[in-house]
């Protein structure tokens, strides 16, 4: 959502090493309402979208997450999304280039 090619490319590599498939990574661009997400994954994607768009997680999304995660984990969701927005702003502004050796994933969330 931040249109940060360096950050996206780096985290694709981390996700692949963690066992997330290329298809799952591509599916992120389909958004939280796309079929195939678990309730947890859909709620996390929705939270990230809402924080990016509104700077706040909607009550319904918060309630869904609160049924899954501890209060500490809920706080981690907010701070993680915010931190990566900040990092994306810095990387984009500073023009940090993607490492030449890394493959490009061109489909990013809209």
VOBA-1610 file (N, C-alpha, C; in pm, whole numbers, padded with zeros to 5 digits, always signed):
BEGIN
Unk+00081-00120+00000Unk+00000+00000+00000Unk+00085+00126+00000Unk+00206+00117+00053Unk+00295+00233+00060Unk+00375+00254-00068Unk+00358+00163-00163Unk+00433+00173-00289Unk+00584+00187-00262Unk+00634+00096-00182Unk+00775+00096-00144Unk+00842-00029-00202Unk+00893-00020-00325Unk+00948-00139-00391Unk+01060-00208-00313Unk+01148-00130-00252Unk+01257-00192-00177Unk+01202-00274-00061Unk+01112-00215+00016Unk+01056-00283+00133Unk+00978-00408+00092Unk+00896-00394-00012Unk+00817-00507-00061Unk+00908-00621-00105Unk+01010-00590-00184Unk+01100-00692-00237Unk+01173-00764-00124Unk+01221-00689-00028Unk+01292-00751+00085Unk+01200-00844+00164Unk+01077-00800+00186Unk+00987-00881+00266Unk+00929-00999+00190Unk+00924-00991+00061Unk+00889-01109-00019Unk+00993-01218+00006Unk+01119-01181+00006Unk+01225-01280+00030Unk+01213-01341+00169Unk+01186-01259+00268Unk+01168-01308+00405Unk+01049-01404+00411Unk+00939-01366+00346Unk+00819-01450+00346Unk+00846-01585+00279Unk+00915-01583+00166Unk+00947-01707+00097Unk+01031-01799+00185Unk+01130-01742+00253Unk+01214-01823+00343Unk+01133-01878+00461Unk+01027-01808+00500Unk+00943-01852+00612Unk+00838-01955+00568Unk+00835-01986+00438Unk+00743-02088+00390Unk+00615-02037+00328Unk+00603-01906+00312Unk+00486-01851+00244Unk+00509-01866+00094Unk+00408-01913+00024Unk+00424-01940-00119Unk+00415-01812-00202Unk+00468-01818-00322Unk+00457-01706-00416Unk+00311-01673-00443Unk+00227-01776-00453Unk+00084-01755-00478Unk+00020-01679-00362Unk+00057-01712-00239Unk+00003-01640-00124Unk+00048-01495-00125Unk+00173-01472-00161Unk+00225-01335-00167Unk+00150-01256-00272Unk+00130-01315-00388Unk+00055-01247-00495Unk-00089-01221-00451Unk-00146-01311-00372Unk-00285-01302-00327Unk-00308-01182-00234Unk-00202-01134-00171Unk-00215-01017-00083Unk-00275-00899-00159Unk-00240-00884-00284Unk-00291-00773-00366Unk-00442-00783-00387Unk-00500-00900-00367Unk-00645-00917-00383Unk-00722-00862-00264Unk-00654-00835-00154Unk-00717-00775-00038Unk-00781-00873+00057Unk-00825-00822+00172Unk-00876-00908+00278Unk-01010-00974+00248Unk-01085-00922+00152Unk-01215-00981+00121Unk-01209-01088+00013Unk-01091-01111-00041Unk-01075-01213-00145Unk-01094-01352-00083Unk-01150-01444-00159Unk-01165-01580-00106Unk-01029-01645-00081Unk-01026-01735+00017Unk-00906-01813+00041Unk-00829-01774+00166Unk-00858-01659+00224Unk-00787-01620+00346Unk-00851-01687+00467Unk-00769-01722+00564Unk-00824-01763+00693Unk-00884-01639+00759Unk-00968-01658+00859Unk-01025-01544+00930Unk-00916-01456+00990Unk-00813-01519+01044Unk-00703-01444+01105Unk-00628-01362+01001Unk-00590-01424+00890Unk-00516-01352+00787Unk-00599-01238+00728Unk-00728-01263+00704Unk-00815-01159+00651Unk-00824-01041+00748Unk-00835-01070+00876Unk-00845-00963+00976Unk-00716-00882+00984Unk-00603-00950+00975Unk-00475-00877+00978Unk-00458-00790+00853Unk-00493-00843+00738Unk-00486-00762+00615Unk-00581-00643+00624Unk-00701-00667+00675Unk-00799-00559+00689Unk-00748-00452+00785Unk-00688-00495+00895Unk-00632-00399+00992Unk-00524-00313+00927Unk-00436-00375+00851Unk-00331-00299+00783Unk-00391-00200+00684Unk-00491-00244+00609Unk-00558-00154+00513Unk-00622-00036+00585Unk-00692-00065+00695Unk-00761+00042+00768Unk-00662+00139+00832Unk-00556+00087+00890Unk-00455+00176+00948Unk-00392+00264+00841Unk-00364+00206+00726Unk-00305+00284+00617Unk-00402+00392+00569Unk-00527+00354+00551Unk-00627+00446+00495Unk-00679+00547+00597Unk-00709+00499+00720Unk-00781+00582+00817Unk-00701+00617+00942Unk-00582+00562+00955Unk-00500+00578+01076Unk-00573+00525+01200Unk-00659+00425+01179Unk-00736+00366+01288Unk-00793+00232+01243Unk-00795+00135+01332Unk-00859+00007+01302Unk-01007+00021+01338Unk-01094-00017+01245Unk-01238-00009+01267Unk-01280-00103+01381Unk-01387-00067+01448Unk-01434-00146+01562Unk-01458-00292+01526Unk-01518-00317+01413Unk-01549-00457+01374Unk-01420-00536+01356Unk-01321-00476+01293Unk-01192-00543+01273Unk-01122-00563+01406Unk-01127-00461+01491Unk-01066-00470+01624Unk-01128-00585+01702Unk-01260-00596+01698Unk-01329-00703+01771Unk-01288-00840+01718Unk-01275-00853+01587Unk-01232-00979+01528Unk-01091-01015+01575Unk-01001-00918+01572Unk-00864-00943+01617Unk-00857-00973+01766Unk-00939-00903+01845Unk-00937-00921+01990Unk-00982-01061+02030Unk-01060-01126+01945Unk-01102-01263+01973Unk-00990-01363+01945Unk-00886-01318+01875Unk-00776-01406+01834Unk-00648-01378+01913Unk-00621-01248+01934Unk-00492-01205+01989Unk-00505-01145+02128Unk-00394-01148+02200Unk-00387-01084+02332Unk-00381-00932+02315Unk-00407-00857+02421Unk-00395-00711+02410Unk-00256-00667+02365Unk-00153-00735+02412Unk-00017-00700+02371Unk+00003-00723+02222Unk-00051-00832+02171Unk-00041-00859+02028Unk-00119-00758+01945Unk-00231-00713+01999Unk-00310-00611+01929Unk-00231-00481+01915Unk-00161-00445+02022Unk-00077-00327+02017Unk+00035-00348+01916Unk+00091-00468+01912Unk+00196-00499+01814Unk+00147-00481+01671Unk+00022-00516+01642Unk-00032-00497+01507Unk-00026-00350+01470Unk-00074-00264+01559Unk-00077-00120+01530Unk+00065-00067+01509Unk+00156-00101+01599Unk+00291-00048+01589Unk+00368-00106+01471Unk+00342-00231+01436Unk+00409-00292+01321Unk+00368-00223+01192Unk+00239-00202+01174Unk+00192-00134+01053Unk+00249+00007+01048Unk+00243+00079+01159Unk+00295+00215+01163Unk+00445+00221+01136Unk+00519+00129+01191Unk+00664+00128+01172Unk+00698+00104+01026Unk+00627+00012+00961Unk+00658-00015+00821Unk+00613+00098+00730Unk+00512+00172+00770Unk+00477+00291+00691Unk+00590+00393+00701Unk+00643+00412+00821Unk+00754+00505+00839Unk+00876+00462+00759Unk+00910+00334+00768Unk+01025+00283+00692Unk+01003+00302+00542Unk+00882+00275+00496Unk+00851+00292+00354Unk+00867+00437+00311Unk+00821+00529+00393Unk+00837+00671+00362Unk+00985+00708+00348Unk+01065+00659+00441Unk+01208+00689+00436Unk+01273+00627+00313Unk+01247+00500+00287Unk+01309+00433+00172Unk+01267+00498+00041Unk+01139+00531+00028Unk+01092+00596-00094Unk+01154+00733-00112Unk+01157+00813-00006Unk+01211+00948-00013Unk+01360+00947-00042Unk+01431+00853+00018Unk+01575+00845-00001Unk+01615+00773-00130Unk+01517+00714-00199Unk+01544+00648-00326Unk+01629+00523-00314Unk+01612+00448-00206Unk+01690+00326-00187Unk+01654+00227-00298Unk+01756+00180-00366Unk+01740+00090-00481Unk+01726-00055-00437Unk+01650-00131-00513Unk+01637-00274-00489Unk+01767-00342-00529Unk+01810-00438-00449Unk+01930-00514-00481Unk+01913-00582-00617Unk+02014-00569-00703Unk+02006-00624-00838Unk+01980-00774-00841Unk+02028-00846-00741Unk+02016-00992-00741Unk+01877-01041-00702Unk+01792-00954-00653Unk+01661-00998-00606Unk+01557-00997-00718Unk+01472-01100-00719Unk+01364-01103-00818Unk+01260-00996-00786Unk+01191-00949-00888Unk+01090-00845-00871Unk+00951-00907-00868Unk+00873-00869-00771Unk+00732-00901-00767Unk+00662-00772-00806Unk+00598-00774-00920Unk+00542-00651-00973Unk+00400-00624-00927Unk+00331-00725-00880Unk+00193-00705-00836Unk+00193-00674-00687Unk+00160-00550-00654Unk+00153-00509-00515Unk+00010-00468-00483Unk-00023-00460-00356Unk-00159-00422-00319Unk-00197-00287-00376Unk-00323-00273-00413Unk-00372-00147-00470Unk-00405-00049-00362
//
